Amino acid sequence: MELNERLSEKNRKILNIVIIVLLVAIAAISFFCISGVASSEDSFTGTYSSLDEKRTNVTELMGVTAASSTAISLLPGDAGTPIAEELADLSGYFMFILAAIYLEKWMVTITGVMAFRFLIPIGCLILIAARLFAGETWRAVGIKLILFALMMFAIIPVSGIVTEKIDASYEASIQQTIEDTRNNTQEIQNTVGDEEDDTVIEKLFNKVKGGVNGQLEKFENTLNRITESIAVLIVTSCAIPIAVLIFFLWLVKLLTGVSIQIPQVKLSEKLWKKKL
């Protein structure tokens, strides 16, 4: 009986040594090898390419929207003022979407550094301490920290996969909106030219098919299509990453019992009240 206890104790020590060596190896590989790969832009060329394409669409939409707002103000009378103001108000949403895109690009690399250079090695050290000092509580903390690090790192790539098909299906529509808006703006600018007299401008527009009312109708459609494009960009750039984050937080809680509260943010409902 005593011999069996000694063998069992010896086996436990050997097992502890093996696990400790394995944890040290994992921490070293994570810190010195994986962290460099996980924080390199070359490892996420697809994600960066998708975000850059989305940023280009946003900046182009912002440019043609600002140009359209200015062009509508050239129409005779005040009929186009409400549409011009609505278009000008959209600039805030474009800045919000751009900020979200740059934040996603920043998070791709920073989460790799945080997860593999800091959190996972620290989690491994905690597990080693738990093995050496028989601390079950610290063992649970170490496991939770490692799981949280892996899930935090996966947020942006996973949300990128989810949004890829949505972006692809709306890409042609967004490009068409940009092109049509640019053409409508150019038509007004070409019609007005260097004229400054309101009466002369009105006469010029009366010669254009549809006149002022036709131009206003075009820009009403433009406003609706740009608003729809913004709604899609907000969903793909903001809503889906947040949804993935909430899913991962729920998964962390399910697997580890750790509940992480996120602040509730009330976004403006103005965009969603616009006619799509």
GUTIKE-219099 format. One record per residue: x, y, z of N, C-alpha, C in turn; residue number from 1. Coordinates in steps of 0.2 Angstrom, whole numbers, padded with zeros to 4 digits, always signed. Atoms other than C-alpha are relative to their C-alpha. Example, Ala and Ser with C-alpha at 12.3 -4.5 7.8 and 13.67 -1.06 7.14 Angstrom:
! residues 2
{node {+0004,-0006,+0000},{+0062,-0022,+0039},{+0004,+0006,+0000},1},
{node {-0004,-0006,-0001},{+0068,-0005,+0036},{-0004,+0005,+0003},2},
! end
This chain:
! residues 276
{node {+0004,-0006,+0000},{+0000,+0000,+0000},{+0004,+0006,+0000},1},
{node {-0005,-0006,-0001},{+0014,+0012,+0005},{+0004,+0001,-0007},2},
{node {-0003,+0000,+0006},{+0023,+0007,-0011},{-0004,+0003,-0006},3},
{node {+0005,-0003,+0005},{+0008,+0011,-0022},{-0001,+0008,+0001},4},
{node {+0001,-0007,-0001},{+0006,+0028,-0013},{+0006,+0004,-0003},5},
{node {-0006,-0003,+0003},{+0024,+0032,-0017},{+0000,+0000,-0007},6},
{node {+0000,+0000,+0007},{+0022,+0027,-0035},{-0005,+0005,-0003},7},
{node {+0005,-0005,+0002},{+0006,+0037,-0036},{+0003,+0007,+0001},8},
{node {-0003,-0007,-0001},{+0015,+0052,-0029},{+0005,+0002,-0005},9},
{node {-0006,-0001,+0005},{+0030,+0050,-0040},{-0003,+0001,-0007},10},
{node {+0003,-0001,+0006},{+0018,+0049,-0055},{-0003,+0007,-0001},11},
{node {+0003,-0007,+0000},{+0009,+0065,-0050},{+0005,+0005,-0001},12},
{node {-0006,-0005,+0001},{+0026,+0074,-0049},{+0002,+0000,-0007},13},
{node {-0002,+0000,+0007},{+0031,+0068,-0066},{-0005,+0003,-0004},14},
{node {+0005,-0003,+0004},{+0014,+0073,-0073},{+0000,+0008,+0001},15},
{node {-0001,-0007,-0001},{+0016,+0090,-0065},{+0006,+0003,-0004},16},
{node {-0006,-0002,+0003},{+0033,+0092,-0072},{-0001,+0001,-0008},17},
{node {+0002,+0000,+0008},{+0027,+0087,-0090},{-0005,+0006,-0001},18},
{node {+0005,-0005,+0002},{+0012,+0099,-0089},{+0004,+0007,+0001},19},
{node {-0003,-0006,-0001},{+0023,+0113,-0082},{+0005,+0002,-0006},20},
{node {-0004,-0001,+0006},{+0036,+0111,-0096},{-0004,+0001,-0006},21},
{node {+0004,-0001,+0006},{+0022,+0110,-0109},{-0003,+0007,+0001},22},
{node {+0003,-0007,+0000},{+0014,+0127,-0102},{+0006,+0005,-0001},23},
{node {-0006,-0005,+0001},{+0032,+0135,-0102},{+0001,+0000,-0008},24},
{node {-0001,+0001,+0007},{+0033,+0129,-0120},{-0005,+0004,-0004},25},
{node {+0006,-0004,+0003},{+0016,+0136,-0125},{+0001,+0007,+0001},26},
{node {-0001,-0007,-0002},{+0020,+0153,-0116},{+0005,+0003,-0005},27},
{node {-0006,-0002,+0004},{+0037,+0154,-0125},{-0002,+0001,-0008},28},
{node {+0002,+0000,+0007},{+0029,+0149,-0142},{-0004,+0006,-0002},29},
{node {+0005,-0005,+0001},{+0015,+0161,-0140},{+0003,+0007,+0000},30},
{node {-0003,-0007,+0000},{+0026,+0176,-0135},{+0005,+0001,-0005},31},
{node {-0006,-0002,+0005},{+0041,+0174,-0147},{-0002,-0002,-0007},32},
{node {+0001,+0002,+0007},{+0033,+0166,-0162},{-0007,+0002,-0002},33},
{node {+0007,-0001,+0002},{+0014,+0167,-0163},{-0002,+0007,+0000},34},
{node {+0001,-0007,-0001},{+0013,+0185,-0157},{+0002,+0004,-0006},35},
{node {-0002,-0004,+0006},{+0023,+0191,-0172},{-0004,-0001,-0006},36},
{node {+0004,+0002,+0005},{+0013,+0182,-0184},{-0007,+0003,+0000},37},
{node {+0007,-0003,-0002},{-0004,+0187,-0176},{+0000,+0007,-0001},38},
{node {+0000,-0007,+0000},{+0001,+0205,-0176},{+0003,+0003,-0007},39},
{node {-0003,-0002,+0006},{+0008,+0206,-0194},{-0006,+0001,-0005},40},
{node {+0005,-0002,+0005},{-0002,+0214,-0208},{+0000,-0006,-0005},41},
{node {-0001,+0005,+0005},{+0004,+0200,-0220},{-0005,-0006,+0002},42},
{node {+0004,+0006,-0002},{-0006,+0187,-0210},{-0008,+0001,-0001},43},
{node {+0008,-0001,+0001},{-0023,+0196,-0213},{-0001,+0005,-0006},44},
{node {+0001,-0004,+0006},{-0021,+0203,-0231},{-0007,+0000,-0002},45},
{node {+0007,+0000,+0003},{-0039,+0197,-0235},{-0004,+0005,+0004},46},
{node {+0004,-0005,-0004},{-0046,+0207,-0220},{+0002,+0007,-0001},47},
{node {-0002,-0007,+0001},{-0036,+0222,-0223},{-0002,+0003,-0007},48},
{node {+0002,-0002,+0007},{-0040,+0222,-0242},{-0008,+0001,+0001},49},
{node {+0007,-0001,-0001},{-0059,+0221,-0237},{-0001,+0006,+0003},50},
{node {+0000,-0006,-0003},{-0057,+0235,-0225},{+0002,+0006,-0004},51},
{node {-0002,-0006,+0004},{-0048,+0246,-0237},{-0005,+0001,-0006},52},
{node {+0005,-0001,+0005},{-0061,+0243,-0250},{-0006,+0003,+0002},53},
{node {+0005,-0003,-0004},{-0074,+0248,-0238},{+0001,+0007,+0001},54},
{node {-0002,-0006,-0002},{-0065,+0263,-0233},{+0000,+0005,-0007},55},
{node {+0000,-0003,+0007},{-0063,+0268,-0252},{-0007,+0002,-0002},56},
{node {+0007,-0002,+0001},{-0082,+0267,-0254},{-0002,+0005,+0004},57},
{node {+0002,-0005,-0004},{-0085,+0277,-0239},{+0002,+0007,-0002},58},
{node {-0003,-0006,+0002},{-0073,+0291,-0244},{-0003,+0003,-0007},59},
{node {+0003,-0002,+0007},{-0080,+0291,-0262},{-0008,+0003,+0001},60},
{node {+0007,-0002,-0002},{-0098,+0292,-0255},{+0000,+0007,+0003},61},
{node {+0000,-0006,-0004},{-0093,+0306,-0243},{+0001,+0006,-0005},62},
{node {-0002,-0005,+0005},{-0085,+0316,-0258},{-0006,+0002,-0004},63},
{node {+0006,-0002,+0005},{-0100,+0314,-0270},{-0006,+0003,+0004},64},
{node {+0005,-0003,-0004},{-0112,+0318,-0256},{+0001,+0007,+0001},65},
{node {-0002,-0007,-0001},{-0103,+0334,-0252},{-0001,+0004,-0006},66},
{node {+0000,-0004,+0006},{-0102,+0339,-0270},{-0008,+0001,-0002},67},
{node {+0007,-0001,+0001},{-0121,+0335,-0272},{-0003,+0005,+0004},68},
{node {+0003,-0005,-0004},{-0126,+0346,-0258},{+0002,+0007,-0002},69},
{node {-0002,-0006,+0003},{-0116,+0360,-0265},{-0003,+0002,-0007},70},
{node {+0003,-0001,+0007},{-0123,+0357,-0283},{-0007,+0002,+0001},71},
{node {+0007,-0001,+0000},{-0141,+0357,-0277},{-0001,+0007,+0002},72},
{node {+0001,-0007,-0002},{-0139,+0374,-0269},{+0001,+0005,-0006},73},
{node {-0001,-0005,+0006},{-0135,+0381,-0286},{-0007,+0000,-0004},74},
{node {+0006,+0000,+0003},{-0153,+0377,-0291},{-0004,+0006,+0001},75},
{node {+0003,-0006,-0001},{-0164,+0392,-0293},{-0006,-0001,+0005},76},
{node {+0005,+0000,-0005},{-0176,+0396,-0278},{+0003,-0005,+0006},77},
{node {-0002,+0004,-0007},{-0176,+0386,-0261},{-0002,-0007,-0001},78},
{node {+0003,+0007,+0001},{-0184,+0370,-0268},{+0005,-0005,+0002},79},
{node {-0004,+0006,-0001},{-0168,+0360,-0266},{+0004,+0001,+0007},80},
{node {-0004,-0001,-0006},{-0162,+0367,-0249},{-0001,-0006,+0005},81},
{node {+0000,+0006,-0004},{-0170,+0353,-0239},{+0004,-0006,-0002},82},
{node {-0004,+0005,+0002},{-0162,+0340,-0249},{+0008,+0001,+0001},83},
{node {-0007,-0002,-0001},{-0145,+0349,-0248},{+0002,-0001,+0007},84},
{node {-0001,+0000,-0008},{-0147,+0350,-0229},{+0001,-0007,+0002},85},
{node {+0000,+0008,-0002},{-0151,+0331,-0228},{+0007,-0003,-0002},86},
{node {-0006,+0003,+0003},{-0136,+0327,-0239},{+0006,+0002,+0005},87},
{node {-0005,-0002,-0004},{-0125,+0338,-0228},{+0001,-0003,+0007},88},
{node {+0001,+0003,-0007},{-0131,+0330,-0212},{+0003,-0007,+0000},89},
{node {-0002,+0007,+0000},{-0125,+0313,-0218},{+0008,-0001,+0001},90},
{node {-0007,+0000,-0001},{-0107,+0318,-0216},{+0002,-0003,+0006},91},
{node {-0002,+0003,-0007},{-0107,+0313,-0198},{+0000,-0007,+0000},92},
{node {+0000,+0007,+0000},{-0112,+0296,-0202},{+0006,-0003,-0004},93},
{node {-0006,+0002,+0003},{-0098,+0294,-0214},{+0006,+0000,+0004},94},
{node {-0005,-0001,-0005},{-0086,+0300,-0201},{+0000,-0006,+0005},95},
{node {+0001,+0005,-0005},{-0093,+0287,-0189},{+0002,-0007,-0003},96},
{node {-0002,+0006,+0003},{-0091,+0273,-0201},{+0007,-0001,-0002},97},
{node {-0008,+0000,+0001},{-0073,+0278,-0206},{+0003,-0001,+0007},98},
{node {-0003,+0001,-0007},{-0069,+0278,-0187},{+0000,-0007,+0002},99},
{node {+0001,+0007,-0002},{-0076,+0261,-0185},{+0005,-0005,-0005},100},
{node {-0005,+0004,+0004},{-0066,+0254,-0200},{+0007,+0001,+0002},101},
{node {-0007,-0001,-0002},{-0050,+0262,-0194},{+0001,-0004,+0007},102},
{node {+0000,+0004,-0006},{-0054,+0254,-0177},{+0001,-0007,-0001},103},
{node {-0001,+0007,+0001},{-0056,+0237,-0184},{+0007,-0002,-0003},104},
{node {-0007,+0001,+0003},{-0039,+0239,-0194},{+0005,+0000,+0006},105},
{node {-0004,-0001,-0006},{-0031,+0244,-0177},{-0001,-0007,+0004},106},
{node {+0001,+0006,-0004},{-0039,+0229,-0168},{+0003,-0006,-0003},107},
{node {-0003,+0006,+0003},{-0033,+0216,-0180},{+0007,-0001,+0002},108},
{node {-0007,+0001,-0002},{-0015,+0219,-0175},{+0001,+0000,+0008},109},
{node {-0001,-0001,-0007},{-0017,+0225,-0157},{-0003,-0006,+0004},110},
{node {+0003,+0006,-0003},{-0028,+0210,-0152},{+0005,-0006,+0000},111},
{node {-0005,+0006,+0001},{-0015,+0198,-0159},{+0006,+0001,+0005},112},
{node {-0005,-0002,-0005},{-0002,+0207,-0148},{-0002,-0001,+0007},113},
{node {+0003,+0001,-0007},{-0013,+0207,-0132},{-0001,-0007,+0001},114},
{node {+0001,+0007,-0002},{-0018,+0189,-0134},{+0006,-0004,+0000},115},
{node {-0006,+0005,+0001},{-0002,+0180,-0139},{+0006,+0003,+0004},116},
{node {-0006,-0002,-0003},{+0011,+0191,-0131},{-0001,+0002,+0007},117},
{node {+0001,-0001,-0007},{+0003,+0195,-0115},{-0005,-0005,+0004},118},
{node {+0005,+0004,-0004},{-0013,+0186,-0110},{+0001,-0007,+0000},119},
{node {-0001,+0007,+0000},{-0009,+0169,-0115},{+0006,-0002,+0004},120},
{node {-0005,+0001,-0004},{+0008,+0169,-0108},{-0001,+0001,+0008},121},
{node {+0002,-0001,-0007},{+0001,+0176,-0092},{-0004,-0005,+0003},122},
{node {+0004,+0006,-0002},{-0012,+0163,-0092},{+0004,-0006,+0002},123},
{node {-0004,+0006,-0001},{+0001,+0149,-0093},{+0004,+0001,+0006},124},
{node {-0004,-0001,-0006},{+0011,+0157,-0079},{-0005,-0001,+0006},125},
{node {+0005,+0001,-0006},{-0005,+0157,-0068},{-0001,-0008,+0001},126},
{node {+0001,+0008,+0000},{-0008,+0138,-0073},{+0006,-0003,+0003},127},
{node {-0006,+0003,-0003},{+0010,+0134,-0068},{+0000,+0001,+0008},128},
{node {+0000,-0001,-0007},{+0008,+0143,-0051},{-0005,-0004,+0003},129},
{node {+0005,+0005,-0002},{-0008,+0133,-0049},{+0002,-0007,+0001},130},
{node {-0003,+0007,+0000},{+0001,+0117,-0052},{+0005,-0001,+0006},131},
{node {-0005,+0000,-0005},{+0015,+0121,-0040},{-0003,+0001,+0007},132},
{node {+0003,-0001,-0007},{+0004,+0127,-0026},{-0007,-0002,+0001},133},
{node {+0006,+0003,-0001},{-0011,+0117,-0029},{-0006,+0005,+0001},134},
{node {+0005,-0005,+0000},{-0022,+0132,-0032},{-0005,-0001,-0005},135},
{node {+0005,+0001,+0005},{-0038,+0127,-0040},{-0004,+0006,-0003},136},
{node {+0003,-0007,+0002},{-0045,+0145,-0040},{+0004,+0003,-0006},137},
{node {-0004,-0003,+0005},{-0030,+0151,-0050},{+0001,-0004,-0006},138},
{node {+0000,+0004,+0006},{-0031,+0136,-0061},{-0006,+0002,-0005},139},
{node {+0005,-0002,+0003},{-0048,+0142,-0066},{+0001,+0007,-0004},140},
{node {-0002,-0007,+0003},{-0042,+0160,-0069},{+0004,-0001,-0006},141},
{node {-0005,+0001,+0006},{-0028,+0154,-0080},{-0004,-0002,-0006},142},
{node {+0004,+0003,+0006},{-0040,+0144,-0091},{-0004,+0005,-0003},143},
{node {+0004,-0005,+0002},{-0052,+0158,-0092},{+0003,+0005,-0004},144},
{node {-0004,-0006,+0003},{-0039,+0171,-0097},{+0002,-0003,-0007},145},
{node {-0002,+0002,+0006},{-0032,+0160,-0111},{-0006,-0001,-0005},146},
{node {+0006,+0001,+0004},{-0050,+0156,-0118},{-0002,+0007,-0002},147},
{node {+0002,-0007,+0002},{-0054,+0175,-0117},{+0005,+0003,-0005},148},
{node {-0005,-0002,+0004},{-0038,+0179,-0126},{-0001,-0002,-0007},149},
{node {+0002,+0003,+0006},{-0042,+0167,-0140},{-0006,+0003,-0004},150},
{node {+0006,-0003,+0002},{-0059,+0174,-0142},{+0000,+0007,-0002},151},
{node {-0001,-0007,+0002},{-0054,+0192,-0142},{+0004,+0000,-0006},152},
{node {-0003,+0000,+0006},{-0042,+0188,-0156},{-0004,-0001,-0006},153},
{node {+0004,+0002,+0005},{-0055,+0180,-0166},{-0006,+0005,-0003},154},
{node {+0006,-0004,+0001},{-0068,+0194,-0166},{+0000,+0003,-0007},155},
{node {+0000,-0003,+0006},{-0062,+0204,-0181},{+0000,-0005,-0006},156},
{node {+0001,+0005,+0006},{-0058,+0189,-0193},{-0006,-0003,-0001},157},
{node {+0006,+0003,+0001},{-0074,+0181,-0189},{-0005,+0005,-0003},158},
{node {+0004,-0005,+0003},{-0084,+0197,-0192},{+0001,+0001,-0007},159},
{node {-0002,-0001,+0007},{-0075,+0199,-0208},{-0003,-0005,-0004},160},
{node {+0003,+0006,+0004},{-0080,+0182,-0214},{-0008,+0001,-0001},161},
{node {+0007,-0001,+0000},{-0098,+0186,-0209},{-0002,+0006,-0005},162},
{node {+0002,-0006,+0004},{-0099,+0203,-0218},{+0003,-0001,-0007},163},
{node {-0003,+0001,+0007},{-0089,+0197,-0234},{-0006,+0000,-0005},164},
{node {+0006,+0001,+0005},{-0105,+0191,-0243},{-0004,+0006,+0000},165},
{node {+0004,-0006,+0000},{-0115,+0206,-0238},{+0003,+0006,-0004},166},
{node {-0003,-0005,+0003},{-0102,+0218,-0244},{+0000,-0002,-0008},167},
{node {-0001,+0002,+0007},{-0100,+0208,-0261},{-0007,+0001,-0003},168},
{node {+0007,+0000,+0003},{-0119,+0208,-0264},{-0002,+0008,-0001},169},
{node {+0002,-0007,+0001},{-0120,+0227,-0261},{+0005,+0005,-0003},170},
{node {-0005,-0004,+0003},{-0104,+0232,-0269},{-0002,+0004,-0007},171},
{node {+0003,-0003,+0006},{-0112,+0235,-0286},{-0005,+0005,+0001},172},
{node {+0005,-0005,-0001},{-0126,+0245,-0279},{+0003,+0006,+0002},173},
{node {-0004,-0006,-0002},{-0114,+0256,-0270},{+0004,+0004,-0005},174},
{node {-0004,-0003,+0006},{-0103,+0259,-0285},{-0005,+0004,-0005},175},
{node {+0005,-0003,+0004},{-0119,+0263,-0295},{-0002,+0006,+0003},176},
{node {+0003,-0006,-0004},{-0125,+0275,-0282},{+0006,+0006,-0001},177},
{node {-0005,-0005,+0001},{-0108,+0284,-0283},{+0001,+0003,-0007},178},
{node {+0000,-0002,+0007},{-0108,+0285,-0302},{-0006,+0004,-0001},179},
{node {+0006,-0004,+0002},{-0126,+0291,-0303},{+0001,+0007,+0004},180},
{node {+0000,-0006,-0003},{-0123,+0304,-0290},{+0005,+0005,-0003},181},
{node {-0005,-0004,+0003},{-0107,+0310,-0298},{-0003,+0003,-0007},182},
{node {+0003,-0002,+0006},{-0116,+0311,-0315},{-0005,+0006,+0001},183},
{node {+0005,-0005,-0001},{-0131,+0321,-0308},{+0003,+0007,+0003},184},
{node {-0004,-0006,-0002},{-0119,+0333,-0299},{+0003,+0004,-0006},185},
{node {-0004,-0003,+0006},{-0109,+0336,-0315},{-0005,+0003,-0005},186},
{node {+0005,-0003,+0005},{-0125,+0339,-0325},{-0002,+0007,+0002},187},
{node {+0002,-0006,-0002},{-0130,+0353,-0314},{+0006,+0005,-0001},188},
{node {-0006,-0005,+0001},{-0112,+0361,-0314},{+0001,+0002,-0007},189},
{node {+0000,-0002,+0008},{-0112,+0360,-0333},{-0005,+0004,-0002},190},
{node {+0006,-0005,+0002},{-0129,+0368,-0334},{+0001,+0007,+0002},191},
{node {-0001,-0007,-0003},{-0125,+0382,-0323},{+0006,+0004,-0002},192},
{node {-0006,-0003,+0003},{-0107,+0385,-0329},{+0002,+0006,+0005},193},
{node {-0002,-0006,-0004},{-0101,+0402,-0323},{-0006,+0005,+0001},194},
{node {+0005,-0004,-0001},{-0118,+0410,-0323},{-0002,+0002,+0008},195},
{node {+0001,-0002,-0007},{-0123,+0420,-0307},{-0007,+0002,+0001},196},
{node {+0007,-0003,+0000},{-0140,+0428,-0311},{-0005,-0006,+0001},197},
{node {+0005,+0005,-0001},{-0154,+0418,-0304},{-0005,-0001,-0006},198},
{node {+0005,+0000,+0006},{-0166,+0422,-0319},{+0004,-0004,-0005},199},
{node {-0003,+0003,+0005},{-0153,+0416,-0331},{+0001,-0007,+0001},200},
{node {+0000,+0007,-0002},{-0150,+0400,-0321},{-0006,-0004,-0001},201},
{node {+0006,+0003,+0001},{-0168,+0396,-0321},{-0002,-0001,-0007},202},
{node {+0001,+0001,+0007},{-0169,+0399,-0340},{+0004,-0006,-0002},203},
{node {-0004,+0005,+0002},{-0155,+0387,-0342},{-0003,-0007,+0002},204},
{node {+0003,+0006,-0003},{-0163,+0374,-0331},{-0006,-0002,-0004},205},
{node {+0006,+0002,+0004},{-0179,+0375,-0341},{+0001,-0003,-0006},206},
{node {-0002,+0003,+0006},{-0170,+0370,-0356},{+0002,-0007,+0001},207},
{node {-0002,+0007,-0001},{-0164,+0354,-0348},{-0007,-0004,+0001},208},
{node {+0006,+0005,+0000},{-0176,+0339,-0349},{-0002,-0001,+0007},209},
{node {+0003,+0001,-0007},{-0187,+0339,-0333},{+0001,+0006,+0004},210},
{node {-0001,-0006,-0003},{-0181,+0356,-0328},{+0002,-0001,+0007},211},
{node {-0002,+0000,-0007},{-0178,+0360,-0309},{-0003,-0006,+0003},212},
{node {+0003,+0006,-0003},{-0191,+0347,-0304},{+0003,-0006,-0001},213},
{node {-0003,+0006,+0002},{-0183,+0334,-0314},{+0007,-0001,+0004},214},
{node {-0006,+0000,-0004},{-0166,+0338,-0305},{-0001,-0002,+0007},215},
{node {+0001,+0001,-0007},{-0174,+0338,-0288},{-0002,-0008,+0001},216},
{node {+0002,+0007,-0001},{-0182,+0321,-0291},{+0006,-0005,+0000},217},
{node {-0006,+0004,+0000},{-0165,+0314,-0296},{+0004,+0000,+0006},218},
{node {-0004,+0000,-0006},{-0157,+0320,-0280},{-0004,-0003,+0006},219},
{node {+0003,+0003,-0005},{-0171,+0314,-0270},{+0001,-0008,+0000},220},
{node {-0001,+0007,+0001},{-0168,+0296,-0277},{+0008,-0001,+0003},221},
{node {-0007,+0000,-0002},{-0149,+0300,-0274},{+0000,+0000,+0008},222},
{node {+0000,+0000,-0008},{-0153,+0304,-0255},{-0002,-0007,+0002},223},
{node {+0002,+0006,-0002},{-0162,+0288,-0253},{+0005,-0005,-0001},224},
{node {-0005,+0006,+0001},{-0149,+0277,-0261},{+0006,+0001,+0004},225},
{node {-0006,-0001,-0005},{-0135,+0285,-0251},{-0002,-0002,+0007},226},
{node {+0002,+0002,-0007},{-0145,+0283,-0235},{+0000,-0008,+0001},227},
{node {+0000,+0007,+0000},{-0147,+0265,-0240},{+0007,-0003,+0001},228},
{node {-0007,+0002,+0000},{-0129,+0263,-0243},{+0003,+0001,+0007},229},
{node {-0002,-0002,-0007},{-0125,+0271,-0226},{-0002,-0006,+0005},230},
{node {+0003,+0005,-0004},{-0137,+0259,-0218},{+0004,-0007,+0000},231},
{node {-0003,+0006,+0002},{-0128,+0244,-0226},{+0007,+0000,+0003},232},
{node {-0006,-0001,-0003},{-0111,+0251,-0221},{+0001,+0000,+0008},233},
{node {+0000,+0000,-0007},{-0116,+0253,-0203},{-0001,-0007,+0002},234},
{node {+0001,+0007,-0002},{-0122,+0235,-0202},{+0006,-0004,-0001},235},
{node {-0006,+0004,+0002},{-0106,+0228,-0210},{+0006,+0002,+0004},236},
{node {-0006,-0003,-0003},{-0094,+0240,-0201},{-0001,+0000,+0008},237},
{node {+0001,-0001,-0007},{-0102,+0242,-0184},{-0004,-0006,+0003},238},
{node {+0005,+0004,-0004},{-0117,+0231,-0180},{+0002,-0008,+0000},239},
{node {-0002,+0007,+0000},{-0110,+0214,-0186},{+0006,-0001,+0005},240},
{node {-0005,+0001,-0005},{-0093,+0216,-0176},{-0002,+0000,+0007},241},
{node {+0003,+0000,-0007},{-0103,+0221,-0161},{-0004,-0006,+0002},242},
{node {+0003,+0006,-0001},{-0114,+0206,-0163},{+0005,-0006,+0001},243},
{node {-0005,+0005,-0001},{-0099,+0195,-0164},{+0003,+0000,+0007},244},
{node {-0002,-0001,-0006},{-0092,+0203,-0149},{-0004,-0003,+0006},245},
{node {+0005,+0002,-0005},{-0108,+0200,-0139},{+0000,-0008,+0000},246},
{node {+0000,+0007,+0000},{-0108,+0182,-0145},{+0006,-0003,+0003},247},
{node {-0006,+0002,-0004},{-0090,+0179,-0139},{-0001,+0001,+0007},248},
{node {+0001,-0001,-0007},{-0094,+0187,-0123},{-0005,-0005,+0003},249},
{node {+0005,+0005,-0002},{-0109,+0175,-0121},{+0004,-0007,+0000},250},
{node {-0003,+0006,+0000},{-0098,+0161,-0126},{+0005,-0001,+0006},251},
{node {-0005,+0000,-0006},{-0084,+0166,-0113},{-0004,-0002,+0006},252},
{node {+0004,+0001,-0006},{-0098,+0166,-0100},{-0002,-0007,+0001},253},
{node {+0003,+0007,+0000},{-0105,+0149,-0105},{+0006,-0005,+0002},254},
{node {-0005,+0005,-0001},{-0088,+0141,-0105},{+0004,+0001,+0007},255},
{node {-0005,-0002,-0006},{-0079,+0150,-0090},{-0004,+0002,+0006},256},
{node {+0004,-0003,-0005},{-0093,+0158,-0080},{+0001,+0007,+0001},257},
{node {-0002,-0007,-0001},{-0085,+0175,-0082},{-0006,+0004,-0004},258},
{node {+0004,-0004,+0003},{-0098,+0188,-0085},{+0003,+0007,-0001},259},
{node {-0003,-0007,+0002},{-0092,+0204,-0094},{-0005,+0005,-0002},260},
{node {+0006,-0005,+0002},{-0104,+0219,-0095},{+0003,+0005,-0004},261},
{node {-0002,-0006,+0004},{-0103,+0231,-0109},{-0004,+0006,+0000},262},
{node {+0004,-0005,-0001},{-0109,+0248,-0108},{-0006,+0001,-0006},263},
{node {+0005,-0001,+0005},{-0126,+0252,-0117},{+0001,+0007,-0003},264},
{node {-0001,-0006,+0004},{-0124,+0265,-0131},{-0006,+0001,-0004},265},
{node {+0006,-0002,+0004},{-0139,+0274,-0138},{+0002,+0004,-0006},266},
{node {-0002,-0004,+0006},{-0136,+0278,-0156},{-0006,+0004,-0002},267},
{node {+0006,-0004,+0003},{-0146,+0291,-0165},{-0004,-0004,-0005},268},
{node {+0005,+0004,+0004},{-0162,+0285,-0173},{-0001,+0004,-0006},269},
{node {+0001,-0004,+0006},{-0161,+0299,-0186},{+0001,-0003,-0007},270},
{node {-0002,+0004,+0007},{-0153,+0288,-0200},{-0006,-0005,-0001},271},
{node {+0005,+0005,+0002},{-0166,+0275,-0198},{-0007,+0002,-0001},272},
{node {+0007,-0003,+0001},{-0181,+0287,-0199},{+0000,+0003,-0007},273},
{node {+0000,-0002,+0006},{-0175,+0292,-0216},{-0003,-0005,-0005},274},
{node {+0003,+0004,+0005},{-0184,+0285,-0231},{+0005,-0004,-0004},275},
{node {-0005,+0004,+0004},{-0174,+0270,-0238},{-0003,-0001,-0007},276},
! end
